[in-house]
Amino acid sequence: MEIYRPRSKRHIPRRGLLGHNPEGRANSLHYAGSVNMPRLFAVKGRPRSGKGKTIREVYKKLLATFPDVKHKLFQRSANGRDICAVLNIGGTMIGIESDNHHPEDRTERSLKLFLSKRCDVIVCATLTRGCTVEAVKNRFAGREITWLHLPKPASKSAREQACRAKADEIFHEVCAIVK
């Protein structure tokens, strides 16, 4: 029986690729290139339908519910409203992007960033069609994407109510993954 011995250490997988859990990541989840990729929640809708507001509400609820959350990344957009954040909640990495006002490459960049940070859950905003939707579909081809549609409501109060309802829905889904 022959024993295979690699000629250099380059052929041996580095410690940390399998079985190593430096940040206490969820053990049941696997990452890019494996069978399971991050769970993606994409809030889509027409401009000014409340997508960003919905995602910011999810972010606020996560911070309020999990006081031990660790920010791995936090950026505000130039307008000061929209956020891009990576949170670590009990070992589950969550990527959140609320901006789709400059969709040319923002969504693609954020998705790439969230995958490089090994996020288990990603929440992002997209328009109803076009480059933001294509960025999500291309990056997560053949994977499960939860599309949450926000129709443009007739009044401001209806929009607020729709945003809160979608935020609650996403929040409960994320909490089920975190716990």
MODAKA-V791331 format. One record per residue. N is the residue number from 1. BURIAL is I if it has 24 or more other ideal C-beta (glycine too) atoms within 12 Angstrom, else O. Layout:
n = (N | N)
burial = (BURIAL | BURIAL)
This chain:
n = (1 | 2 | 3 | 4 | 5 | 6 | 7 | 8 | 9 | 10 | 11 | 12 | 13 | 14 | 15 | 16 | 17 | 18 | 19 | 20 | 21 | 22 | 23 | 24 | 25 | 26 | 27 | 28 | 29 | 30 | 31 | 32 | 33 | 34 | 35 | 36 | 37 | 38 | 39 | 40 | 41 | 42 | 43 | 44 | 45 | 46 | 47 | 48 | 49 | 50 | 51 | 52 | 53 | 54 | 55 | 56 | 57 | 58 | 59 | 60 | 61 | 62 | 63 | 64 | 65 | 66 | 67 | 68 | 69 | 70 | 71 | 72 | 73 | 74 | 75 | 76 | 77 | 78 | 79 | 80 | 81 | 82 | 83 | 84 | 85 | 86 | 87 | 88 | 89 | 90 | 91 | 92 | 93 | 94 | 95 | 96 | 97 | 98 | 99 | 100 | 101 | 102 | 103 | 104 | 105 | 106 | 107 | 108 | 109 | 110 | 111 | 112 | 113 | 114 | 115 | 116 | 117 | 118 | 119 | 120 | 121 | 122 | 123 | 124 | 125 | 126 | 127 | 128 | 129 | 130 | 131 | 132 | 133 | 134 | 135 | 136 | 137 | 138 | 139 | 140 | 141 | 142 | 143 | 144 | 145 | 146 | 147 | 148 | 149 | 150 | 151 | 152 | 153 | 154 | 155 | 156 | 157 | 158 | 159 | 160 | 161 | 162 | 163 | 164 | 165 | 166 | 167 | 168 | 169 | 170 | 171 | 172 | 173 | 174 | 175 | 176 | 177 | 178 | 179)
burial = (O | O | O | O | O | O | O | O | O | O | O | O | O | O | O | O | O | O | O | O | O | O | O | O | I | I | O | O | I | O | O | O | O | O | O | O | I | I | I | I | I | I | I | I | I | O | O | O | I | I | I | I | I | I | I | I | I | I | I | I | I | I | O | O | O | I | O | O | I | O | O | I | O | O | O | O | O | O | O | O | O | I | I | I | I | I | I | I | I | I | I | I | I | I | I | I | I | I | I | I | O | O | I | O | O | I | I | I | I | I | I | I | I | I | I | O | I | I | I | I | I | I | I | I | I | I | I | I | O | O | O | I | I | O | I | I | O | O | I | I | O | O | O | O | I | I | I | I | I | I | O | O | O | O | O | O | O | O | I | O | O | I | I | O | O | I | I | O | I | I | I | O | I | I | O | O | I | I | O)
